[in-house]
Amino acid sequence: MPSTVIETMDYDALNQTLRIKYVSGQSYLYRDVPEKVYKELKVSRVKGRYLRFFVKDKYPFEKL
């Protein structure tokens, strides 16, 4: 399902990194994200809410 917050997201299972590009144009790389969290985010009906509650401030990140 499309998101009003997330433009694109890519997951690297080997390194457990999740790259999120927001519709605002900003991109962030989240580290140590379990594949289960990525899969749940991917199928979530409200991706922005899932991201806020289960990814942001839960995993180390850097702005790209």
PDB file of N, CA, C and O in Angstrom:
ATOM      1  N   MET A   1       0.850  -1.181   0.000  1.00  0.00           N
ATOM      2  CA  MET A   1       0.000   0.000   0.000  1.00  0.00           C
ATOM      3  C   MET A   1       0.895   1.244   0.000  1.00  0.00           C
ATOM      4  O   MET A   1       1.865   1.292   0.756  1.00  0.00           O
ATOM      5  N   PRO A   2       0.599   2.234  -0.815  1.00  0.00           N
ATOM      6  CA  PRO A   2       1.402   3.460  -0.850  1.00  0.00           C
ATOM      7  C   PRO A   2       1.389   4.200   0.489  1.00  0.00           C
ATOM      8  O   PRO A   2       0.496   4.020   1.318  1.00  0.00           O
ATOM      9  N   SER A   3       2.393   5.021   0.662  1.00  0.00           N
ATOM     10  CA  SER A   3       2.516   5.792   1.896  1.00  0.00           C
ATOM     11  C   SER A   3       2.535   7.281   1.573  1.00  0.00           C
ATOM     12  O   SER A   3       3.057   7.694   0.538  1.00  0.00           O
ATOM     13  N   THR A   4       1.967   8.076   2.458  1.00  0.00           N
ATOM     14  CA  THR A   4       2.020   9.527   2.287  1.00  0.00           C
ATOM     15  C   THR A   4       3.291  10.096   2.901  1.00  0.00           C
ATOM     16  O   THR A   4       3.576  11.284   2.746  1.00  0.00           O
ATOM     17  N   VAL A   5       4.058   9.256   3.600  1.00  0.00           N
ATOM     18  CA  VAL A   5       5.270   9.691   4.300  1.00  0.00           C
ATOM     19  C   VAL A   5       6.534   9.157   3.629  1.00  0.00           C
ATOM     20  O   VAL A   5       7.523   9.877   3.490  1.00  0.00           O
ATOM     21  N   ILE A   6       6.495   7.895   3.217  1.00  0.00           N
ATOM     22  CA  ILE A   6       7.664   7.209   2.672  1.00  0.00           C
ATOM     23  C   ILE A   6       7.588   7.176   1.152  1.00  0.00           C
ATOM     24  O   ILE A   6       6.616   6.689   0.575  1.00  0.00           O
ATOM     25  N   GLU A   7       8.636   7.704   0.509  1.00  0.00           N
ATOM     26  CA  GLU A   7       8.702   7.636  -0.953  1.00  0.00           C
ATOM     27  C   GLU A   7       9.230   6.275  -1.389  1.00  0.00           C
ATOM     28  O   GLU A   7       8.620   5.596  -2.215  1.00  0.00           O
ATOM     29  N   THR A   8      10.380   5.881  -0.820  1.00  0.00           N
ATOM     30  CA  THR A   8      10.958   4.571  -1.121  1.00  0.00           C
ATOM     31  C   THR A   8      11.591   3.995   0.137  1.00  0.00           C
ATOM     32  O   THR A   8      11.935   4.720   1.070  1.00  0.00           O
ATOM     33  N   MET A   9      11.736   2.676   0.141  1.00  0.00           N
ATOM     34  CA  MET A   9      12.482   2.014   1.218  1.00  0.00           C
ATOM     35  C   MET A   9      13.182   0.807   0.638  1.00  0.00           C
ATOM     36  O   MET A   9      12.648   0.091  -0.210  1.00  0.00           O
ATOM     37  N   ASP A  10      14.403   0.603   1.124  1.00  0.00           N
ATOM     38  CA  ASP A  10      15.223  -0.523   0.695  1.00  0.00           C
ATOM     39  C   ASP A  10      15.797  -1.183   1.932  1.00  0.00           C
ATOM     40  O   ASP A  10      16.188  -0.510   2.886  1.00  0.00           O
ATOM     41  N   TYR A  11      15.843  -2.510   1.908  1.00  0.00           N
ATOM     42  CA  TYR A  11      16.371  -3.248   3.045  1.00  0.00           C
ATOM     43  C   TYR A  11      17.510  -4.140   2.593  1.00  0.00           C
ATOM     44  O   TYR A  11      17.407  -4.822   1.573  1.00  0.00           O
ATOM     45  N   ASP A  12      18.594  -4.136   3.348  1.00  0.00           N
ATOM     46  CA  ASP A  12      19.747  -5.007   3.109  1.00  0.00           C
ATOM     47  C   ASP A  12      19.765  -6.029   4.239  1.00  0.00           C
ATOM     48  O   ASP A  12      20.176  -5.717   5.356  1.00  0.00           O
ATOM     49  N   ALA A  13      19.320  -7.250   3.950  1.00  0.00           N
ATOM     50  CA  ALA A  13      19.205  -8.290   4.977  1.00  0.00           C
ATOM     51  C   ALA A  13      20.564  -8.694   5.535  1.00  0.00           C
ATOM     52  O   ALA A  13      20.679  -8.999   6.722  1.00  0.00           O
ATOM     53  N   LEU A  14      21.586  -8.699   4.699  1.00  0.00           N
ATOM     54  CA  LEU A  14      22.913  -9.102   5.148  1.00  0.00           C
ATOM     55  C   LEU A  14      23.443  -8.158   6.223  1.00  0.00           C
ATOM     56  O   LEU A  14      24.011  -8.600   7.222  1.00  0.00           O
ATOM     57  N   ASN A  15      23.255  -6.861   6.013  1.00  0.00           N
ATOM     58  CA  ASN A  15      23.757  -5.861   6.958  1.00  0.00           C
ATOM     59  C   ASN A  15      22.679  -5.341   7.914  1.00  0.00           C
ATOM     60  O   ASN A  15      22.963  -4.536   8.801  1.00  0.00           O
ATOM     61  N   GLN A  16      21.461  -5.801   7.728  1.00  0.00           N
ATOM     62  CA  GLN A  16      20.312  -5.374   8.539  1.00  0.00           C
ATOM     63  C   GLN A  16      20.176  -3.849   8.560  1.00  0.00           C
ATOM     64  O   GLN A  16      20.030  -3.231   9.614  1.00  0.00           O
ATOM     65  N   THR A  17      20.228  -3.269   7.361  1.00  0.00           N
ATOM     66  CA  THR A  17      20.063  -1.822   7.255  1.00  0.00           C
ATOM     67  C   THR A  17      18.808  -1.515   6.442  1.00  0.00           C
ATOM     68  O   THR A  17      18.498  -2.183   5.456  1.00  0.00           O
ATOM     69  N   LEU A  18      18.112  -0.501   6.882  1.00  0.00           N
ATOM     70  CA  LEU A  18      16.888  -0.052   6.235  1.00  0.00           C
ATOM     71  C   LEU A  18      17.082   1.394   5.806  1.00  0.00           C
ATOM     72  O   LEU A  18      17.327   2.272   6.633  1.00  0.00           O
ATOM     73  N   ARG A  19      16.971   1.631   4.503  1.00  0.00           N
ATOM     74  CA  ARG A  19      17.096   2.998   3.993  1.00  0.00           C
ATOM     75  C   ARG A  19      15.715   3.495   3.630  1.00  0.00           C
ATOM     76  O   ARG A  19      14.990   2.873   2.853  1.00  0.00           O
ATOM     77  N   ILE A  20      15.366   4.630   4.212  1.00  0.00           N
ATOM     78  CA  ILE A  20      14.064   5.242   3.969  1.00  0.00           C
ATOM     79  C   ILE A  20      14.273   6.597   3.305  1.00  0.00           C
ATOM     80  O   ILE A  20      15.022   7.434   3.807  1.00  0.00           O
ATOM     81  N   LYS A  21      13.606   6.807   2.175  1.00  0.00           N
ATOM     82  CA  LYS A  21      13.572   8.126   1.555  1.00  0.00           C
ATOM     83  C   LYS A  21      12.156   8.649   1.768  1.00  0.00           C
ATOM     84  O   LYS A  21      11.181   8.048   1.317  1.00  0.00           O
ATOM     85  N   TYR A  22      12.065   9.763   2.454  1.00  0.00           N
ATOM     86  CA  TYR A  22      10.774  10.362   2.762  1.00  0.00           C
ATOM     87  C   TYR A  22      10.298  11.220   1.596  1.00  0.00           C
ATOM     88  O   TYR A  22      11.101  11.649   0.767  1.00  0.00           O
ATOM     89  N   VAL A  23       8.997  11.468   1.532  1.00  0.00           N
ATOM     90  CA  VAL A  23       8.455  12.300   0.459  1.00  0.00           C
ATOM     91  C   VAL A  23       9.019  13.723   0.525  1.00  0.00           C
ATOM     92  O   VAL A  23       8.991  14.453  -0.466  1.00  0.00           O
ATOM     93  N   SER A  24       9.527  14.109   1.688  1.00  0.00           N
ATOM     94  CA  SER A  24      10.153  15.428   1.841  1.00  0.00           C
ATOM     95  C   SER A  24      11.493  15.511   1.120  1.00  0.00           C
ATOM     96  O   SER A  24      12.039  16.598   0.934  1.00  0.00           O
ATOM     97  N   GLY A  25      12.028  14.336   0.708  1.00  0.00           N
ATOM     98  CA  GLY A  25      13.319  14.297   0.032  1.00  0.00           C
ATOM     99  C   GLY A  25      14.456  13.859   0.935  1.00  0.00           C
ATOM    100  O   GLY A  25      15.529  13.506   0.446  1.00  0.00           O
ATOM    101  N   GLN A  26      14.242  13.873   2.249  1.00  0.00           N
ATOM    102  CA  GLN A  26      15.289  13.447   3.184  1.00  0.00           C
ATOM    103  C   GLN A  26      15.396  11.926   3.186  1.00  0.00           C
ATOM    104  O   GLN A  26      14.406  11.216   3.006  1.00  0.00           O
ATOM    105  N   SER A  27      16.623  11.443   3.392  1.00  0.00           N
ATOM    106  CA  SER A  27      16.865  10.004   3.460  1.00  0.00           C
ATOM    107  C   SER A  27      17.593   9.666   4.747  1.00  0.00           C
ATOM    108  O   SER A  27      18.456  10.415   5.205  1.00  0.00           O
ATOM    109  N   TYR A  28      17.235   8.527   5.325  1.00  0.00           N
ATOM    110  CA  TYR A  28      17.860   8.050   6.554  1.00  0.00           C
ATOM    111  C   TYR A  28      18.209   6.583   6.396  1.00  0.00           C
ATOM    112  O   TYR A  28      17.519   5.836   5.703  1.00  0.00           O
ATOM    113  N   LEU A  29      19.288   6.183   7.049  1.00  0.00           N
ATOM    114  CA  LEU A  29      19.702   4.795   7.091  1.00  0.00           C
ATOM    115  C   LEU A  29      19.592   4.325   8.533  1.00  0.00           C
ATOM    116  O   LEU A  29      20.244   4.868   9.425  1.00  0.00           O
ATOM    117  N   TYR A  30      18.770   3.320   8.753  1.00  0.00           N
ATOM    118  CA  TYR A  30      18.583   2.734  10.084  1.00  0.00           C
ATOM    119  C   TYR A  30      19.360   1.430  10.139  1.00  0.00           C
ATOM    120  O   TYR A  30      19.267   0.607   9.229  1.00  0.00           O
ATOM    121  N   ARG A  31      20.127   1.242  11.206  1.00  0.00           N
ATOM    122  CA  ARG A  31      20.995   0.065  11.345  1.00  0.00           C
ATOM    123  C   ARG A  31      20.423  -0.930  12.349  1.00  0.00           C
ATOM    124  O   ARG A  31      19.635  -0.575  13.225  1.00  0.00           O
ATOM    125  N   ASP A  32      20.840  -2.182  12.198  1.00  0.00           N
ATOM    126  CA  ASP A  32      20.471  -3.270  13.118  1.00  0.00           C
ATOM    127  C   ASP A  32      18.964  -3.524  13.141  1.00  0.00           C
ATOM    128  O   ASP A  32      18.414  -3.931  14.165  1.00  0.00           O
ATOM    129  N   VAL A  33      18.307  -3.286  12.018  1.00  0.00           N
ATOM    130  CA  VAL A  33      16.860  -3.501  11.922  1.00  0.00           C
ATOM    131  C   VAL A  33      16.615  -4.956  11.522  1.00  0.00           C
ATOM    132  O   VAL A  33      17.048  -5.384  10.451  1.00  0.00           O
ATOM    133  N   PRO A  34      15.930  -5.713  12.367  1.00  0.00           N
ATOM    134  CA  PRO A  34      15.640  -7.104  12.009  1.00  0.00           C
ATOM    135  C   PRO A  34      14.763  -7.193  10.760  1.00  0.00           C
ATOM    136  O   PRO A  34      13.923  -6.327  10.513  1.00  0.00           O
ATOM    137  N   GLU A  35      14.967  -8.231   9.993  1.00  0.00           N
ATOM    138  CA  GLU A  35      14.197  -8.411   8.760  1.00  0.00           C
ATOM    139  C   GLU A  35      12.699  -8.472   9.054  1.00  0.00           C
ATOM    140  O   GLU A  35      11.889  -8.010   8.252  1.00  0.00           O
ATOM    141  N   LYS A  36      12.336  -9.034  10.187  1.00  0.00           N
ATOM    142  CA  LYS A  36      10.924  -9.118  10.590  1.00  0.00           C
ATOM    143  C   LYS A  36      10.295  -7.715  10.655  1.00  0.00           C
ATOM    144  O   LYS A  36       9.162  -7.523  10.215  1.00  0.00           O
ATOM    145  N   VAL A  37      11.024  -6.750  11.198  1.00  0.00           N
ATOM    146  CA  VAL A  37      10.521  -5.375  11.302  1.00  0.00           C
ATOM    147  C   VAL A  37      10.325  -4.795   9.907  1.00  0.00           C
ATOM    148  O   VAL A  37       9.314  -4.142   9.646  1.00  0.00           O
ATOM    149  N   TYR A  38      11.278  -5.024   9.009  1.00  0.00           N
ATOM    150  CA  TYR A  38      11.146  -4.537   7.636  1.00  0.00           C
ATOM    151  C   TYR A  38       9.920  -5.143   6.956  1.00  0.00           C
ATOM    152  O   TYR A  38       9.152  -4.434   6.306  1.00  0.00           O
ATOM    153  N   LYS A  39       9.739  -6.448   7.106  1.00  0.00           N
ATOM    154  CA  LYS A  39       8.607  -7.114   6.462  1.00  0.00           C
ATOM    155  C   LYS A  39       7.282  -6.595   7.003  1.00  0.00           C
ATOM    156  O   LYS A  39       6.322  -6.427   6.251  1.00  0.00           O
ATOM    157  N   GLU A  40       7.229  -6.344   8.298  1.00  0.00           N
ATOM    158  CA  GLU A  40       6.007  -5.799   8.891  1.00  0.00           C
ATOM    159  C   GLU A  40       5.746  -4.379   8.390  1.00  0.00           C
ATOM    160  O   GLU A  40       4.602  -4.017   8.114  1.00  0.00           O
ATOM    161  N   LEU A  41       6.795  -3.585   8.275  1.00  0.00           N
ATOM    162  CA  LEU A  41       6.659  -2.231   7.746  1.00  0.00           C
ATOM    163  C   LEU A  41       6.146  -2.276   6.309  1.00  0.00           C
ATOM    164  O   LEU A  41       5.263  -1.509   5.924  1.00  0.00           O
ATOM    165  N   LYS A  42       6.706  -3.174   5.541  1.00  0.00           N
ATOM    166  CA  LYS A  42       6.367  -3.291   4.122  1.00  0.00           C
ATOM    167  C   LYS A  42       4.879  -3.596   3.905  1.00  0.00           C
ATOM    168  O   LYS A  42       4.282  -3.101   2.949  1.00  0.00           O
ATOM    169  N   VAL A  43       4.283  -4.397   4.772  1.00  0.00           N
ATOM    170  CA  VAL A  43       2.871  -4.776   4.591  1.00  0.00           C
ATOM    171  C   VAL A  43       1.922  -3.928   5.441  1.00  0.00           C
ATOM    172  O   VAL A  43       0.704  -4.089   5.363  1.00  0.00           O
ATOM    173  N   SER A  44       2.473  -3.040   6.238  1.00  0.00           N
ATOM    174  CA  SER A  44       1.641  -2.208   7.103  1.00  0.00           C
ATOM    175  C   SER A  44       0.709  -1.323   6.278  1.00  0.00           C
ATOM    176  O   SER A  44       1.105  -0.786   5.244  1.00  0.00           O
ATOM    177  N   ARG A  45      -0.525  -1.178   6.744  1.00  0.00           N
ATOM    178  CA  ARG A  45      -1.484  -0.311   6.056  1.00  0.00           C
ATOM    179  C   ARG A  45      -1.165   1.161   6.308  1.00  0.00           C
ATOM    180  O   ARG A  45      -1.478   2.019   5.482  1.00  0.00           O
ATOM    181  N   VAL A  46      -0.540   1.449   7.455  1.00  0.00           N
ATOM    182  CA  VAL A  46      -0.182   2.826   7.807  1.00  0.00           C
ATOM    183  C   VAL A  46       1.316   2.861   8.082  1.00  0.00           C
ATOM    184  O   VAL A  46       1.750   2.802   9.233  1.00  0.00           O
ATOM    185  N   LYS A  47       2.097   2.956   7.014  1.00  0.00           N
ATOM    186  CA  LYS A  47       3.548   2.843   7.115  1.00  0.00           C
ATOM    187  C   LYS A  47       4.179   3.938   7.971  1.00  0.00           C
ATOM    188  O   LYS A  47       5.108   3.662   8.731  1.00  0.00           O
ATOM    189  N   GLY A  48       3.699   5.156   7.863  1.00  0.00           N
ATOM    190  CA  GLY A  48       4.246   6.246   8.666  1.00  0.00           C
ATOM    191  C   GLY A  48       4.089   5.995  10.149  1.00  0.00           C
ATOM    192  O   GLY A  48       5.006   6.258  10.927  1.00  0.00           O
ATOM    193  N   ARG A  49       2.937   5.489  10.546  1.00  0.00           N
ATOM    194  CA  ARG A  49       2.696   5.185  11.956  1.00  0.00           C
ATOM    195  C   ARG A  49       3.580   4.024  12.420  1.00  0.00           C
ATOM    196  O   ARG A  49       4.168   4.078  13.501  1.00  0.00           O
ATOM    197  N   TYR A  50       3.669   2.974  11.597  1.00  0.00           N
ATOM    198  CA  TYR A  50       4.522   1.839  11.960  1.00  0.00           C
ATOM    199  C   TYR A  50       5.966   2.310  12.125  1.00  0.00           C
ATOM    200  O   TYR A  50       6.638   1.950  13.091  1.00  0.00           O
ATOM    201  N   LEU A  51       6.430   3.106  11.187  1.00  0.00           N
ATOM    202  CA  LEU A  51       7.798   3.624  11.235  1.00  0.00           C
ATOM    203  C   LEU A  51       8.033   4.418  12.519  1.00  0.00           C
ATOM    204  O   LEU A  51       9.062   4.255  13.174  1.00  0.00           O
ATOM    205  N   ARG A  52       7.087   5.268  12.872  1.00  0.00           N
ATOM    206  CA  ARG A  52       7.219   6.107  14.065  1.00  0.00           C
ATOM    207  C   ARG A  52       7.279   5.271  15.341  1.00  0.00           C
ATOM    208  O   ARG A  52       8.077   5.563  16.231  1.00  0.00           O
ATOM    209  N   PHE A  53       6.451   4.245  15.440  1.00  0.00           N
ATOM    210  CA  PHE A  53       6.377   3.464  16.677  1.00  0.00           C
ATOM    211  C   PHE A  53       7.387   2.330  16.777  1.00  0.00           C
ATOM    212  O   PHE A  53       7.768   1.949  17.883  1.00  0.00           O
ATOM    213  N   PHE A  54       7.832   1.780  15.645  1.00  0.00           N
ATOM    214  CA  PHE A  54       8.667   0.585  15.695  1.00  0.00           C
ATOM    215  C   PHE A  54      10.065   0.721  15.104  1.00  0.00           C
ATOM    216  O   PHE A  54      10.863  -0.212  15.196  1.00  0.00           O
ATOM    217  N   VAL A  55      10.379   1.875  14.496  1.00  0.00           N
ATOM    218  CA  VAL A  55      11.708   2.037  13.907  1.00  0.00           C
ATOM    219  C   VAL A  55      12.413   3.281  14.443  1.00  0.00           C
ATOM    220  O   VAL A  55      13.513   3.186  14.988  1.00  0.00           O
ATOM    221  N   LYS A  56      11.784   4.440  14.289  1.00  0.00           N
ATOM    222  CA  LYS A  56      12.407   5.691  14.749  1.00  0.00           C
ATOM    223  C   LYS A  56      12.707   5.613  16.237  1.00  0.00           C
ATOM    224  O   LYS A  56      11.888   5.137  17.022  1.00  0.00           O
ATOM    225  N   ASP A  57      13.874   6.079  16.611  1.00  0.00           N
ATOM    226  CA  ASP A  57      14.328   6.101  18.006  1.00  0.00           C
ATOM    227  C   ASP A  57      14.460   4.715  18.626  1.00  0.00           C
ATOM    228  O   ASP A  57      14.675   4.596  19.832  1.00  0.00           O
ATOM    229  N   LYS A  58      14.333   3.664  17.813  1.00  0.00           N
ATOM    230  CA  LYS A  58      14.530   2.288  18.297  1.00  0.00           C
ATOM    231  C   LYS A  58      15.861   1.715  17.802  1.00  0.00           C
ATOM    232  O   LYS A  58      16.450   0.836  18.432  1.00  0.00           O
ATOM    233  N   TYR A  59      16.315   2.232  16.663  1.00  0.00           N
ATOM    234  CA  TYR A  59      17.528   1.719  16.039  1.00  0.00           C
ATOM    235  C   TYR A  59      18.461   2.885  15.731  1.00  0.00           C
ATOM    236  O   TYR A  59      18.006   3.999  15.472  1.00  0.00           O
ATOM    237  N   PRO A  60      19.775   2.625  15.759  1.00  0.00           N
ATOM    238  CA  PRO A  60      20.726   3.688  15.395  1.00  0.00           C
ATOM    239  C   PRO A  60      20.466   4.126  13.949  1.00  0.00           C
ATOM    240  O   PRO A  60      20.106   3.309  13.102  1.00  0.00           O
ATOM    241  N   PHE A  61      20.648   5.397  13.682  1.00  0.00           N
ATOM    242  CA  PHE A  61      20.372   5.906  12.337  1.00  0.00           C
ATOM    243  C   PHE A  61      21.330   7.029  11.992  1.00  0.00           C
ATOM    244  O   PHE A  61      21.991   7.607  12.854  1.00  0.00           O
ATOM    245  N   GLU A  62      21.382   7.315  10.712  1.00  0.00           N
ATOM    246  CA  GLU A  62      22.136   8.464  10.227  1.00  0.00           C
ATOM    247  C   GLU A  62      21.370   9.078   9.068  1.00  0.00           C
ATOM    248  O   GLU A  62      20.730   8.385   8.277  1.00  0.00           O
ATOM    249  N   LYS A  63      21.453  10.392   8.994  1.00  0.00           N
ATOM    250  CA  LYS A  63      20.842  11.106   7.878  1.00  0.00           C
ATOM    251  C   LYS A  63      21.801  11.014   6.694  1.00  0.00           C
ATOM    252  O   LYS A  63      23.003  11.234   6.847  1.00  0.00           O
ATOM    253  N   LEU A  64      21.284  10.696   5.540  1.00  0.00           N
ATOM    254  CA  LEU A  64      22.122  10.553   4.344  1.00  0.00           C
ATOM    255  C   LEU A  64      22.113  11.829   3.530  1.00  0.00           C
ATOM    256  O   LEU A  64      22.762  11.900   2.486  1.00  0.00           O
TER     257      LEU A  64
END
